[in-house]
Amino acid sequence: MLKYPPWRHLSAISAITPAGQLYTWVQARAFNGRHIVRFLQHLLHHIPGKLLLIWDGLAAHRGQAVKQFLREGAAQRLHLERLPGYAPDLNPDEGVWRYLKRVELANLCCRDLDELRRELRKAIARLRYKSHLIQSFFRQAQLDTNV
């Protein structure tokens, strides 16, 4: 018997840098614009200077909360660029999730969402120590990080 209703899930968002840094946020509900803004604030707090974020077309990325956040001053440091259509091969961050799913969490069977969250956090922590691997995700996406 399931401990949680079948519609319960974890949502995760991440960002990587060409230097091999990994930033993540995991929560037990779908992301909306407010959550995206909080993640962007987290990035701006931890990464100095101007940021270029390349992301997919998730509706929450284009929502009013994000637009307002940019209008209120975040656009001075943050530039958002949307990937064309469905283009996971152009998104180096997809390498993070592909690696976590196929390597770190492969064949994992959890009893409940709490255990899955713990295992995901441990897998993310292990990946953070593999900056060379994170950097390879940029090369795989054929992005020139020297620009």
For each residue, the residues with C-beta under 8 A, 3 or more apart:
1:
2: 5 6
3: 111 112
4: 8 112 113
5: 2 8
6: 2
7:
8: 4 5 28 113
9: 28 113
10: 26 27 28 113 116 117 120
11: 26 27 28 29 30 31
12: 24 25 26 27 97 120
13: 24 25 31 35 36 39
14: 22 23 24 25 93 96 97
15: 22 23 24 39 43 53 93
16: 20 21 22 23 92 93 96 134 137 138
17: 20 21 47 134
18: 135 138 145
19: 131 135
20: 16 17 130 131 132 133 134 135
21: 16 17 47 128 131 134
22: 14 15 16 96 124 127 128 134
23: 14 15 16 39 42 43 46 47
24: 12 13 14 15 124
25: 12 13 14 35 38 39 42
26: 10 11 12 117 120 121
27: 10 11 12 31 35
28: 8 9 10 11 113 117
29: 11
30: 11
31: 11 13 27 35 36 58 60
32: 35 36 60 63 65
33: 36 37 60 63 64 65 66
34: 37 38 65
35: 13 25 27 31 32 38 39 60
36: 13 31 32 33 39 40 60 61 63 65 66
37: 33 34 40 41 65 66 69
38: 25 34 35 41 42
39: 13 15 23 25 35 36 42 43
40: 36 37 43 44 53 66 69 74 78
41: 37 38 44 45 69
42: 23 25 38 39 45 46
43: 15 23 39 40 46 47 51 53 78
44: 40 41 47 51 74 77 78
45: 41 42
46: 23 42 43
47: 17 21 23 43 44 51
48:
49: 77
50: 77 78 79
51: 43 44 47 77 78 79
52: 79 81
53: 15 40 43 78 79 80 81
54: 81 82 83 91
55: 58 61 80 81 82 83 91 93
56: 61 82 83 86 87 88 91
57: 61 62 82 83 85 86
58: 31 55 61 62
59: 62 63
60: 31 32 33 35 36 63 66
61: 36 55 56 57 58 66 80 82
62: 57 58 59 66 67 82
63: 32 33 36 59 60 66 67
64: 33 67 68
65: 32 33 34 36 37 68 69
66: 33 36 37 40 60 61 62 63 69 70 80
67: 62 63 64 70 71
68: 64 65 71 72
69: 37 40 41 65 66 72 74
70: 66 67 74 75 78 80
71: 67 68 75
72: 68 69
73: 76
74: 40 44 69 70 77 78
75: 70 71 78 79
76: 73
77: 44 49 50 51 74
78: 40 43 44 50 51 53 70 74 75
79: 50 51 52 53 75
80: 53 55 61 66 70
81: 52 53 54 55
82: 54 55 56 57 61 62
83: 54 55 56 57 87 90 91
84: 87 90
85: 57
86: 56 57
87: 56 83 84 90 91
88: 56 91 94
89: 94 141
90: 83 84 87 141 143
91: 54 55 56 83 87 88 94 141
92: 16 95 137 138 140 141 143
93: 14 15 16 55 96 97 137
94: 88 89 91 97 98 137 141
95: 92 98 99 134 136 137 140 141
96: 14 16 22 93 99 100 127 134 137
97: 12 14 93 94 100 101
98: 94 95 101 102
99: 95 96 102 103 104 127 133 137
100: 96 97 103 104 105 120 123 124 127
101: 97 98 104 105 106
102: 98 99 106
103: 99 100 106
104: 99 100 101 123 126 127
105: 100 101 108 119 120 123
106: 101 102 103
107:
108: 105 116 119
109:
110: 113 115 116 119
111: 3 115
112: 3 4 115 116
113: 4 8 9 10 28 110 116 117
114: 117 118
115: 110 111 112 118 119
116: 10 108 110 112 113 119 120
117: 10 26 28 113 114 120 121
118: 114 115 121 122
119: 105 108 110 115 116 122 123
120: 10 12 26 100 105 116 117 123 124
121: 26 117 118 124 125
122: 118 119 125 126
123: 100 104 105 119 120 126 127
124: 22 24 100 120 121 127 128
125: 121 122 128 129
126: 104 122 123 129 130
127: 22 96 99 100 104 123 124 130 133 134
128: 21 22 124 125 131
129: 125 126
130: 20 126 127 133 134
131: 19 20 21 128 134 135
132: 20 135 136
133: 20 99 127 130 136 137
134: 16 17 20 21 22 95 96 127 130 131 137
135: 18 19 20 131 132 138 139 145
136: 95 132 133 139 140
137: 16 92 93 94 95 96 99 133 134 140 141
138: 16 18 92 135 141 143 145
139: 135 136 142 143
140: 92 95 136 137
141: 89 90 91 92 94 95 137 138
142: 139
143: 90 92 138 139
144: 147
145: 18 135 138
146:
147: 144
